[in-house]
Amino acid sequence: MDGFQHRLYDLRKRAGLSQEELANLLGVTRQAVQKWEAGTSRPDMDNLLALADHFGVTLDWLAAGREEQRQPVQNVIVERHYYKWDYEFKSEITVFGLPLVHIRFGPVPCCARGIVAIGNMALGVVALGGVSVGLFSLGGLSLGLLIALGGAAVGAFALGAFALGLLAWGGIALGWLAVGGIARGTFAVGALAWGGRIAIGSVARGPLAIGREAAGALTYLTGGVSQGAIEGAIRAAAPGQLAELLCRLAGML
């Protein structure tokens, strides 16, 4: 190994960086760094400039070896200090080839993958992150096979500003049972509610509509009829425990 790839390899090793760590600093893939060091490809001008800046060397020296370094390579530690908030933890215990816990944060998009995953992006059985996907998921954008909590949440049970799920609760909720400011579902409860079977809300639209303003095949105006009559209509249109939940929600309007 000689030439550019030798200089890059030597600089990286002196700085104590792995190929993946250097790739994260530059915003490229680990495979790109691997190819540079193997001599099968060379970085473009932007990446050459970034490498020279990171390692404190001149561009001429790095690319062609024509000049001495401007300052000792050890000064790269100062540059790395700028990225001191980079963090990764991966447990030695694995399950089905995945770490039991993987935590990963960085200045560029990076993904944590594990049984419990926490990071900018997270993929796991239990996932917490800006973007998270898992059996149980919590994040700004959250996708959970069972439970999803987030700004935007999609899951069997979804809770978020925007929620889509079998059971959805949010500012805007879409689901079989939807509860929210704006709710749309088979059974819908909200300020504005559209229900395939039952709608309960300040404004309600559905075959059975209950609200201050209601439109449907069968309507009950809250304040105009007794709570007992409303609960009787709900129990006739909804099964068991769901009917009891809907009766309680109707009583809160």
Backbone as CSV, one residue per row, in Angstrom:
resi,resn,N_x,N_y,N_z,CA_x,CA_y,CA_z,C_x,C_y,C_z
1,MET,0.853,-1.197,0.000,0.000,0.000,0.000,0.884,1.240,0.000
2,ASP,0.702,2.127,-0.990,1.505,3.342,-1.039,0.629,4.484,-1.526
3,GLY,1.267,5.686,-1.653,0.561,6.830,-2.178,-0.540,7.341,-1.259
4,PHE,-1.576,7.863,-1.877,-2.661,8.494,-1.123,-3.260,7.549,-0.086
5,GLN,-3.555,6.295,-0.509,-4.213,5.392,0.424,-3.350,5.115,1.663
6,HIS,-2.021,5.073,1.460,-1.131,4.870,2.597,-1.190,6.061,3.556
7,ARG,-1.171,7.284,2.996,-1.222,8.465,3.852,-2.542,8.528,4.613
8,LEU,-3.661,8.218,3.943,-4.962,8.245,4.609,-5.029,7.201,5.720
9,TYR,-4.562,5.987,5.417,-4.566,4.919,6.423,-3.721,5.319,7.632
10,ASP,-2.549,5.889,7.365,-1.647,6.269,8.453,-2.263,7.389,9.313
11,LEU,-2.861,8.376,8.661,-3.494,9.463,9.409,-4.636,8.952,10.278
12,ARG,-5.446,8.077,9.723,-6.591,7.555,10.475,-6.130,6.740,11.681
13,LYS,-5.125,5.906,11.475,-4.635,5.078,12.572,-4.017,5.919,13.683
14,ARG,-3.240,6.955,13.315,-2.640,7.826,14.322,-3.708,8.565,15.126
15,ALA,-4.819,8.891,14.455,-5.909,9.602,15.139,-6.770,8.672,15.976
16,GLY,-6.563,7.371,15.855,-7.342,6.419,16.642,-8.775,6.285,16.163
17,LEU,-8.998,6.492,14.868,-10.348,6.421,14.303,-10.540,5.105,13.561
18,SER,-11.735,4.527,13.692,-12.097,3.399,12.850,-12.584,3.932,11.509
19,GLN,-12.676,3.048,10.533,-13.196,3.481,9.231,-14.615,4.028,9.375
20,GLU,-15.427,3.399,10.210,-16.809,3.853,10.392,-16.851,5.222,11.064
21,GLU,-15.966,5.452,12.056,-15.938,6.748,12.738,-15.521,7.857,11.766
22,LEU,-14.527,7.587,10.932,-14.109,8.589,9.952,-15.235,8.849,8.949
23,ALA,-15.916,7.783,8.539,-17.038,7.949,7.609,-18.130,8.820,8.211
24,ASN,-18.428,8.625,9.506,-19.459,9.429,10.168,-19.056,10.900,10.242
25,LEU,-17.759,11.156,10.480,-17.285,12.538,10.539,-17.459,13.252,9.201
26,LEU,-17.280,12.501,8.105,-17.343,13.102,6.779,-18.737,13.050,6.166
27,GLY,-19.623,12.227,6.773,-20.951,12.067,6.199,-20.973,11.157,4.984
28,VAL,-20.062,10.153,4.971,-20.032,9.174,3.874,-20.193,7.784,4.480
29,THR,-20.231,6.766,3.643,-20.368,5.392,4.131,-19.010,4.815,4.513
30,ARG,-19.030,3.796,5.370,-17.787,3.122,5.737,-17.158,2.465,4.502
31,GLN,-18.028,1.974,3.579,-17.505,1.334,2.381,-16.696,2.316,1.539
32,ALA,-17.097,3.604,1.531,-16.351,4.601,0.771,-14.938,4.747,1.325
33,VAL,-14.824,4.845,2.659,-13.500,4.960,3.284,-12.681,3.709,3.018
34,GLN,-13.326,2.551,3.087,-12.631,1.289,2.828,-12.047,1.261,1.416
35,LYS,-12.802,1.756,0.436,-12.318,1.772,-0.953,-11.181,2.765,-1.126
36,TRP,-11.252,3.915,-0.433,-10.153,4.882,-0.529,-8.850,4.264,-0.044
37,GLU,-8.936,3.554,1.089,-7.723,2.976,1.675,-7.240,1.759,0.885
38,ALA,-8.160,1.106,0.171,-7.760,-0.035,-0.650,-7.214,0.416,-2.006
39,GLY,-7.418,1.693,-2.356,-6.925,2.213,-3.621,-7.830,1.912,-4.795
40,THR,-9.049,1.434,-4.540,-9.981,1.131,-5.639,-10.795,2.348,-6.050
41,SER,-10.799,3.385,-5.228,-11.437,4.649,-5.603,-10.776,5.770,-4.812
42,ARG,-11.024,7.005,-5.250,-10.466,8.168,-4.558,-11.600,9.125,-4.213
43,PRO,-11.476,9.843,-3.108,-12.514,10.814,-2.745,-12.570,11.975,-3.720
44,ASP,-13.751,12.589,-3.829,-13.870,13.775,-4.668,-13.216,14.969,-3.959
45,MET,-13.208,16.118,-4.629,-12.501,17.278,-4.092,-13.068,17.721,-2.744
46,ASP,-14.390,17.699,-2.604,-14.990,18.115,-1.330,-14.516,17.234,-0.187
47,ASN,-14.470,15.930,-0.419,-14.026,15.019,0.629,-12.526,15.119,0.875
48,LEU,-11.750,15.382,-0.185,-10.313,15.600,0.013,-10.066,16.817,0.904
49,LEU,-10.794,17.895,0.629,-10.654,19.102,1.449,-11.061,18.825,2.890
50,ALA,-12.149,18.069,3.072,-12.609,17.745,4.426,-11.583,16.888,5.154
51,LEU,-10.964,15.935,4.449,-9.939,15.093,5.066,-8.724,15.919,5.476
52,ALA,-8.267,16.787,4.593,-7.117,17.623,4.912,-7.401,18.507,6.123
53,ASP,-8.612,19.041,6.172,-8.990,19.908,7.289,-9.057,19.123,8.593
54,HIS,-9.658,17.931,8.552,-9.803,17.117,9.755,-8.448,16.718,10.332
55,PHE,-7.500,16.357,9.440,-6.228,15.838,9.916,-5.143,16.910,10.026
56,GLY,-5.459,18.159,9.666,-4.495,19.236,9.815,-3.311,19.122,8.884
57,VAL,-3.563,18.716,7.630,-2.493,18.593,6.645,-2.874,19.416,5.416
58,THR,-1.901,19.673,4.540,-2.207,20.404,3.316,-2.839,19.450,2.305
59,LEU,-3.605,20.035,1.401,-4.240,19.236,0.356,-3.192,18.623,-0.565
60,ASP,-2.129,19.392,-0.886,-1.067,18.870,-1.758,-0.378,17.671,-1.139
61,TRP,-0.129,17.760,0.171,0.545,16.627,0.827,-0.350,15.399,0.861
62,LEU,-1.633,15.605,1.181,-2.539,14.471,1.278,-2.758,13.813,-0.073
63,ALA,-2.999,14.615,-1.110,-3.330,14.061,-2.417,-2.104,13.552,-3.170
64,ALA,-0.961,14.275,-3.050,0.201,13.928,-3.879,1.490,13.729,-3.096
65,GLY,1.474,14.015,-1.780,2.675,13.831,-0.979,3.770,14.825,-1.267
66,ARG,3.416,16.027,-1.795,4.433,16.995,-2.210,4.899,17.912,-1.096
67,GLU,4.146,17.999,-0.004,4.536,18.905,1.064,4.484,18.181,2.394
68,GLU,5.166,18.788,3.383,5.091,18.266,4.735,3.778,18.719,5.359
69,GLN,3.421,18.042,6.429,2.214,18.414,7.147,2.348,19.811,7.742
70,ARG,1.209,20.561,7.744,1.233,21.903,8.316,1.369,21.874,9.821
71,GLN,0.844,20.849,10.441,0.913,20.746,11.898,0.856,19.275,12.271
72,PRO,1.296,18.924,13.474,1.334,17.510,13.863,-0.045,16.875,13.770
73,VAL,-0.048,15.607,13.365,-1.304,14.873,13.239,-2.034,14.791,14.566
74,GLN,-1.262,14.799,15.682,-1.890,14.683,16.992,-2.939,15.767,17.218
75,ASN,-2.823,16.908,16.522,-3.796,17.989,16.693,-5.187,17.618,16.222
76,VAL,-5.314,16.477,15.534,-6.637,16.025,15.126,-7.542,15.797,16.324
77,ILE,-6.953,15.580,17.495,-7.747,15.392,18.714,-8.615,16.616,18.965
78,VAL,-8.097,17.796,18.676,-8.884,19.022,18.833,-10.089,18.988,17.910
79,GLU,-9.876,18.506,16.679,-10.977,18.430,15.710,-12.025,17.432,16.185
80,ARG,-11.580,16.315,16.733,-12.523,15.303,17.212,-13.321,15.827,18.391
81,HIS,-12.769,16.720,19.153,-13.472,17.273,20.306,-14.763,17.967,19.877
82,TYR,-14.775,18.497,18.647,-15.980,19.146,18.119,-17.132,18.159,18.034
83,TYR,-16.804,16.887,17.807,-17.826,15.860,17.699,-17.973,15.066,18.996
84,LYS,-17.693,15.696,20.111,-17.678,14.968,21.379,-19.035,14.388,21.742
85,TRP,-20.114,14.906,21.103,-21.412,14.366,21.437,-21.745,13.108,20.642
86,ASP,-20.851,12.666,19.737,-21.035,11.353,19.118,-21.033,10.309,20.226
87,TYR,-21.951,9.375,20.156,-21.979,8.356,21.210,-22.527,7.058,20.652
88,GLU,-21.909,5.954,21.034,-22.443,4.640,20.672,-22.131,3.648,21.783
89,PHE,-23.138,2.893,22.150,-22.965,1.793,23.097,-23.659,0.569,22.517
90,LYS,-22.950,-0.549,22.513,-23.520,-1.803,22.025,-23.191,-2.890,23.040
91,SER,-24.227,-3.481,23.611,-24.001,-4.491,24.640,-23.366,-5.741,24.037
92,GLU,-22.563,-6.424,24.839,-21.933,-7.654,24.383,-22.940,-8.793,24.301
93,ILE,-24.000,-8.714,25.083,-25.040,-9.744,25.059,-25.869,-9.579,23.791
94,THR,-26.054,-10.647,23.041,-26.840,-10.599,21.815,-27.994,-11.588,21.881
95,VAL,-29.033,-11.295,21.136,-30.192,-12.178,21.002,-30.522,-12.272,19.517
96,PHE,-30.467,-13.497,18.969,-30.692,-13.695,17.545,-29.770,-12.812,16.701
97,GLY,-28.533,-12.655,17.157,-27.554,-11.879,16.408,-27.626,-10.383,16.611
98,LEU,-28.605,-9.900,17.365,-28.736,-8.470,17.634,-28.275,-8.170,19.059
99,PRO,-27.612,-7.013,19.273,-27.250,-6.654,20.641,-28.509,-6.453,21.485
100,LEU,-28.411,-6.831,22.757,-29.555,-6.646,23.648,-29.907,-5.168,23.746
101,VAL,-28.866,-4.313,23.831,-29.065,-2.863,23.871,-28.105,-2.207,22.882
102,HIS,-28.620,-1.349,22.028,-27.773,-0.575,21.121,-28.222,0.883,21.202
103,ILE,-27.305,1.761,21.608,-27.574,3.192,21.712,-26.620,3.900,20.769
104,ARG,-27.165,4.741,19.900,-26.283,5.402,18.933,-26.834,6.779,18.568
105,PHE,-26.026,7.802,18.820,-26.362,9.173,18.463,-25.178,9.795,17.739
106,GLY,-25.440,10.681,16.788,-24.358,11.344,16.086,-24.843,12.551,15.317
107,PRO,-23.894,13.331,14.760,-24.255,14.545,14.026,-24.834,14.263,12.651
108,VAL,-24.645,13.042,12.152,-25.232,12.656,10.873,-26.217,11.526,11.142
109,PRO,-27.208,11.312,10.264,-28.189,10.253,10.495,-27.515,8.908,10.717
110,CYS,-27.839,8.274,11.826,-27.298,6.963,12.132,-28.388,6.150,12.813
111,CYS,-28.305,4.857,12.661,-29.388,3.980,13.111,-28.897,3.032,14.193
112,ALA,-29.673,2.919,15.268,-29.413,1.935,16.312,-30.288,0.717,16.052
113,ARG,-29.670,-0.460,16.083,-30.397,-1.704,15.841,-30.127,-2.658,16.986
114,GLY,-31.178,-3.069,17.685,-31.014,-3.995,18.798,-32.360,-4.406,19.341
115,ILE,-32.332,-5.297,20.330,-33.594,-5.654,20.985,-34.179,-4.399,21.616
116,VAL,-33.333,-3.657,22.334,-33.694,-2.303,22.777,-32.809,-1.342,21.996
117,ALA,-33.420,-0.490,21.181,-32.665,0.417,20.310,-33.022,1.864,20.621
118,ILE,-31.981,2.698,20.827,-32.179,4.109,21.142,-31.221,4.912,20.272
119,GLY,-31.733,5.876,19.496,-30.841,6.651,18.648,-31.562,7.654,17.781
120,ASN,-30.772,8.338,16.915,-31.384,9.245,15.939,-32.503,8.518,15.203
121,MET,-32.151,7.328,14.717,-33.123,6.405,14.152,-32.965,5.091,14.911
122,ALA,-34.081,4.439,15.213,-34.021,3.237,16.039,-34.879,2.134,15.445
123,LEU,-34.312,0.924,15.418,-35.014,-0.241,14.915,-34.823,-1.369,15.910
124,GLY,-35.907,-1.815,16.550,-35.775,-2.856,17.557,-37.113,-3.335,18.066
125,VAL,-37.070,-4.306,18.982,-38.307,-4.744,19.632,-38.884,-3.578,20.417
126,VAL,-38.016,-2.906,21.183,-38.383,-1.647,21.850,-37.505,-0.568,21.226
127,ALA,-38.130,0.411,20.565,-37.376,1.418,19.810,-37.732,2.819,20.285
128,LEU,-36.692,3.630,20.580,-36.879,5.019,20.975,-35.962,5.874,20.122
129,GLY,-36.533,6.828,19.367,-35.694,7.660,18.533,-36.481,8.712,17.784
130,GLY,-35.758,9.588,17.090,-36.434,10.574,16.260,-37.342,9.888,15.258
131,VAL,-36.805,8.834,14.632,-37.591,7.933,13.790,-37.434,6.550,14.393
132,SER,-38.525,5.904,14.772,-38.417,4.626,15.463,-39.377,3.600,14.876
133,VAL,-38.879,2.367,14.765,-39.674,1.245,14.259,-39.456,0.070,15.204
134,GLY,-40.542,-0.496,15.726,-40.395,-1.614,16.638,-41.725,-2.204,17.041
135,LEU,-41.638,-3.244,17.871,-42.857,-3.818,18.439,-43.499,-2.784,19.349
136,PHE,-42.662,-2.135,20.166,-43.076,-1.001,20.995,-42.212,0.186,20.574
137,SER,-42.824,1.256,20.122,-42.070,2.328,19.479,-42.441,3.687,20.049
138,LEU,-41.394,4.514,20.320,-41.587,5.872,20.811,-40.668,6.793,20.026
139,GLY,-41.229,7.835,19.378,-40.376,8.739,18.621,-41.151,9.856,17.964
140,GLY,-40.420,10.774,17.350,-41.079,11.838,16.603,-41.950,11.250,15.516
141,LEU,-41.368,10.306,14.749,-42.114,9.510,13.785,-42.014,8.074,14.256
142,SER,-43.141,7.485,14.626,-43.120,6.206,15.316,-43.984,5.173,14.604
143,LEU,-43.399,3.996,14.333,-44.129,2.879,13.749,-43.986,1.684,14.687
144,GLY,-45.092,1.263,15.288,-45.058,0.153,16.232,-46.040,-0.931,15.851
145,LEU,-45.570,-2.186,15.849,-46.477,-3.278,15.520,-47.572,-3.420,16.568
146,LEU,-47.236,-3.127,17.835,-48.250,-3.173,18.895,-48.582,-1.773,19.386
147,ILE,-47.566,-1.062,19.924,-47.802,0.255,20.514,-46.873,1.275,19.876
148,ALA,-47.444,2.380,19.438,-46.655,3.476,18.855,-47.041,4.783,19.534
149,LEU,-46.034,5.475,20.062,-46.239,6.777,20.685,-45.329,7.781,19.996
150,GLY,-45.886,8.907,19.518,-45.024,9.871,18.849,-45.784,11.040,18.275
151,GLY,-45.037,11.983,17.712,-45.681,13.095,17.026,-46.604,12.577,15.943
152,ALA,-46.080,11.650,15.137,-46.892,10.906,14.170,-46.721,9.438,14.506
153,ALA,-47.808,8.746,14.814,-47.722,7.380,15.310,-48.612,6.454,14.497
154,VAL,-48.034,5.309,14.112,-48.781,4.284,13.389,-48.557,2.966,14.105
155,GLY,-49.637,2.323,14.541,-49.498,1.057,15.244,-50.846,0.466,15.589
156,ALA,-50.834,-0.752,16.142,-52.088,-1.351,16.586,-52.751,-0.418,17.597
157,PHE,-51.961,0.056,18.572,-52.412,1.124,19.461,-51.513,2.320,19.200
158,ALA,-52.103,3.412,18.722,-51.307,4.585,18.326,-51.749,5.810,19.111
159,LEU,-50.758,6.511,19.676,-51.020,7.743,20.415,-50.081,8.814,19.886
160,GLY,-50.637,9.921,19.360,-49.780,10.977,18.835,-50.575,12.162,18.332
161,ALA,-49.856,13.211,17.947,-50.534,14.361,17.342,-51.329,13.889,16.128
162,PHE,-50.693,13.004,15.335,-51.408,12.286,14.277,-51.287,10.812,14.591
163,ALA,-52.415,10.127,14.728,-52.400,8.720,15.118,-53.214,7.882,14.144
164,LEU,-52.603,6.795,13.685,-53.276,5.856,12.801,-53.101,4.464,13.379
165,GLY,-54.222,3.811,13.716,-54.105,2.492,14.301,-55.446,1.829,14.496
166,LEU,-55.379,0.580,14.955,-56.609,-0.113,15.313,-57.309,0.675,16.415
167,LEU,-56.533,1.076,17.415,-56.990,1.994,18.452,-56.132,3.245,18.335
168,ALA,-56.717,4.363,17.966,-55.955,5.585,17.709,-56.454,6.721,18.589
169,TRP,-55.493,7.413,19.231,-55.822,8.525,20.112,-54.874,9.672,19.775
170,GLY,-55.427,10.808,19.322,-54.534,11.905,18.963,-55.268,13.149,18.522
171,GLY,-54.483,14.164,18.178,-55.077,15.386,17.650,-55.913,15.073,16.423
172,ILE,-55.329,14.290,15.524,-56.054,13.724,14.387,-55.927,12.213,14.517
173,ALA,-57.051,11.519,14.631,-57.028,10.081,14.895,-57.829,9.335,13.841
174,LEU,-57.190,8.304,13.273,-57.849,7.430,12.303,-57.698,6.005,12.777
175,GLY,-58.837,5.285,12.952,-58.731,3.915,13.411,-60.085,3.248,13.552
176,TRP,-60.041,1.986,13.932,-61.290,1.271,14.225,-61.995,1.975,15.371
177,LEU,-61.262,2.238,16.457,-61.729,3.122,17.523,-60.821,4.339,17.495
178,ALA,-61.380,5.494,17.156,-60.593,6.716,17.034,-61.089,7.759,18.026
179,VAL,-60.151,8.292,18.808,-60.484,9.324,19.790,-59.521,10.486,19.566
180,GLY,-60.054,11.700,19.316,-59.161,12.823,19.080,-59.895,14.111,18.810
181,GLY,-59.124,15.156,18.564,-59.729,16.423,18.186,-60.562,16.242,16.933
182,ILE,-59.956,15.592,15.932,-60.659,15.166,14.730,-60.536,13.658,14.661
183,ALA,-61.666,12.951,14.673,-61.645,11.490,14.751,-62.455,10.880,13.613
184,ARG,-61.855,9.864,12.975,-62.538,9.154,11.913,-62.304,7.665,12.113
185,GLY,-63.405,6.903,12.243,-63.261,5.476,12.431,-64.604,4.784,12.460
186,THR,-64.570,3.464,12.657,-65.825,2.733,12.827,-66.559,3.275,14.039
187,PHE,-65.803,3.474,15.113,-66.319,4.133,16.314,-65.442,5.360,16.544
188,ALA,-66.036,6.548,16.501,-65.260,7.781,16.561,-65.772,8.697,17.656
189,VAL,-64.823,9.239,18.439,-65.156,10.178,19.503,-64.213,11.370,19.369
190,GLY,-64.769,12.598,19.264,-63.911,13.762,19.147,-64.699,15.044,19.012
191,ALA,-63.958,16.152,18.971,-64.634,17.427,18.735,-65.376,17.369,17.405
192,LEU,-64.691,16.830,16.379,-65.319,16.523,15.098,-65.208,15.023,14.893
193,ALA,-66.316,14.318,14.841,-66.290,12.862,14.798,-67.103,12.335,13.625
194,TRP,-66.465,11.463,12.819,-67.158,10.759,11.755,-67.026,9.270,12.044
195,GLY,-68.153,8.599,12.267,-68.125,7.188,12.621,-68.841,6.319,11.613
196,GLY,-68.237,5.160,11.303,-68.890,4.207,10.426,-70.108,3.584,11.081
197,ARG,-70.055,3.458,12.452,-71.212,2.932,13.178,-71.693,3.913,14.238
198,ILE,-70.747,4.453,15.015,-71.121,5.393,16.073,-70.187,6.594,16.018
199,ALA,-70.743,7.792,16.093,-69.966,9.024,16.182,-70.434,9.808,17.400
200,ILE,-69.465,10.175,18.242,-69.775,10.933,19.457,-68.875,12.161,19.466
201,GLY,-69.466,13.378,19.523,-68.636,14.560,19.532,-69.438,15.839,19.563
202,SER,-68.704,16.939,19.630,-69.400,18.227,19.535,-70.143,18.303,18.212
203,VAL,-69.465,17.876,17.137,-70.108,17.710,15.831,-69.934,16.248,15.454
204,ALA,-71.030,15.527,15.273,-70.975,14.082,15.052,-71.727,13.703,13.785
205,ARG,-71.102,12.830,12.984,-71.728,12.331,11.777,-71.557,10.821,11.728
206,GLY,-72.696,10.081,11.638,-72.625,8.642,11.567,-74.006,8.028,11.644
207,PRO,-74.122,6.703,11.407,-75.423,6.044,11.529,-76.064,6.305,12.896
208,LEU,-75.265,6.218,13.967,-75.690,6.669,15.291,-74.807,7.856,15.644
209,ALA,-75.391,9.037,15.717,-74.632,10.262,15.962,-75.106,10.907,17.256
210,ILE,-74.138,11.179,18.142,-74.448,11.765,19.439,-73.574,13.000,19.607
211,GLY,-74.189,14.181,19.802,-73.400,15.389,19.967,-74.252,16.632,20.067
212,ARG,-73.566,17.756,20.238,-74.290,19.027,20.238,-74.904,19.283,18.864
213,GLU,-74.150,18.910,17.825,-74.680,18.912,16.470,-74.495,17.499,15.933
214,ALA,-75.582,16.849,15.535,-75.513,15.446,15.132,-76.332,15.215,13.874
215,ALA,-75.775,14.415,12.981,-76.486,14.068,11.756,-76.268,12.596,11.465
216,GLY,-77.336,11.857,11.220,-77.239,10.446,10.921,-78.596,9.803,10.910
217,ALA,-78.600,8.473,10.713,-79.872,7.752,10.702,-80.565,7.844,12.059
218,LEU,-79.783,7.829,13.141,-80.321,7.951,14.498,-79.468,8.972,15.239
219,THR,-80.069,10.045,15.708,-79.303,11.128,16.329,-79.798,11.407,17.740
220,TYR,-78.837,11.791,18.594,-79.148,12.223,19.956,-78.371,13.513,20.196
221,LEU,-79.073,14.549,20.558,-78.434,15.825,20.859,-78.136,15.893,22.348
222,THR,-76.854,16.020,22.711,-76.493,16.093,24.127,-77.129,17.330,24.740
223,GLY,-77.703,17.151,25.903,-78.418,18.230,26.560,-79.894,18.192,26.228
224,GLY,-80.256,17.505,25.137,-81.650,17.424,24.742,-82.329,16.145,25.179
225,VAL,-81.515,15.110,25.464,-82.048,13.827,25.925,-81.267,13.391,27.150
226,SER,-81.804,12.427,27.870,-81.149,11.972,29.092,-79.906,11.152,28.772
227,GLN,-78.971,11.134,29.727,-77.766,10.324,29.569,-78.117,8.856,29.474
228,GLY,-79.186,8.452,30.189,-79.613,7.055,30.139,-80.046,6.641,28.749
229,ALA,-80.745,7.520,28.031,-81.178,7.206,26.676,-79.984,7.087,25.737
230,ILE,-78.997,7.978,25.915,-77.788,7.922,25.086,-77.023,6.630,25.327
231,GLU,-76.863,6.264,26.596,-76.127,5.039,26.918,-76.846,3.808,26.404
232,GLY,-78.184,3.822,26.448,-78.943,2.699,25.922,-78.734,2.534,24.426
233,ALA,-78.675,3.651,23.684,-78.456,3.589,22.242,-77.051,3.075,21.931
234,ILE,-76.059,3.502,22.717,-74.680,3.044,22.505,-74.572,1.552,22.750
235,ARG,-75.164,1.054,23.841,-75.076,-0.374,24.171,-75.766,-1.229,23.116
236,ALA,-76.783,-0.681,22.469,-77.474,-1.434,21.422,-76.648,-1.506,20.142
237,ALA,-75.731,-0.557,19.947,-74.972,-0.480,18.692,-73.538,-0.967,18.803
238,ALA,-73.024,-1.141,20.023,-71.619,-1.527,20.206,-71.526,-2.732,21.135
239,PRO,-70.507,-3.569,20.949,-70.354,-4.761,21.781,-69.777,-4.457,23.158
240,GLY,-70.228,-5.218,24.151,-69.706,-5.300,25.501,-68.870,-4.181,26.073
241,GLN,-67.587,-4.474,26.274,-66.675,-3.546,26.929,-66.489,-2.258,26.128
242,LEU,-66.518,-2.355,24.802,-66.412,-1.157,23.983,-67.582,-0.224,24.258
243,ALA,-68.782,-0.777,24.401,-69.960,0.047,24.691,-69.779,0.799,26.007
244,GLU,-69.212,0.119,27.017,-69.003,0.774,28.311,-68.010,1.932,28.182
245,LEU,-66.936,1.715,27.378,-65.956,2.775,27.168,-66.598,3.959,26.449
246,LEU,-67.387,3.682,25.426,-68.031,4.747,24.677,-69.021,5.520,25.545
247,CYS,-69.723,4.803,26.433,-70.654,5.473,27.346,-69.917,6.456,28.258
248,ARG,-68.718,6.040,28.729,-67.938,6.940,29.588,-67.442,8.151,28.824
249,LEU,-66.995,7.920,27.589,-66.522,9.034,26.783,-67.668,9.979,26.437
250,ALA,-68.850,9.435,26.170,-70.010,10.279,25.877,-70.394,11.114,27.095
251,GLY,-70.228,10.542,28.273,-70.549,11.278,29.493,-69.605,12.419,29.769
252,MET,-68.423,12.430,29.118,-67.440,13.499,29.332,-67.706,14.712,28.444
253,LEU,-68.597,14.561,27.454,-68.865,15.672,26.530,-69.702,16.746,27.202
